[in-house]
Amino acid sequence: MIGLALSIGIIVGIVKIFTRLHADKRVILEKGVDEDLYALYGATIWLLALPQVAAIIFPMTYSAIGVLIFVLLHFPVIVSGKILSGKMSTGFDYQRKAGKNIELGIWLAVAGIGLTVFNFVAINAVTALKAH
């Protein structure tokens, strides 16, 4: 049940971060960030929702390979977010604020990795306990 609540929280966070990212688009592009990198980050932020939606729809079908794939889906957000936030870490306050919003996406990806592993461990523990 806690995994479900956390999954919904991460999905809400994704929507909130994407909304902030869209609002900061002009500031980010004025700072000299490549538009393709901005678009890549915007698209990959939605990849974070896939493991959470899968955990909600198919709660008992976690395998080690599935968890590995779900964890790997978080890395494009972390890598592109690090590049973007590095470019946005200097400048005026509104530019640094946009960089902080990008960093929130990185932390959300890290939280998504933790939740994916937590769901895997919790589901396997419940399955093992039911078997005995």
Secondary structure, DSSP 8 states (H G I E B T S, - for coil): -HHHHHHHHHHHHHHHHHHHHHHTHHHHHHTT--HHHHHHHHHHGGGGHHHHHHHHH-TT---HHHHHHHHHTTHHHHHHHHHHHHHTSSSSHHHHHHHHHHHHHHHHHHHHHHHHHHHHHHHHHHHHHHH-
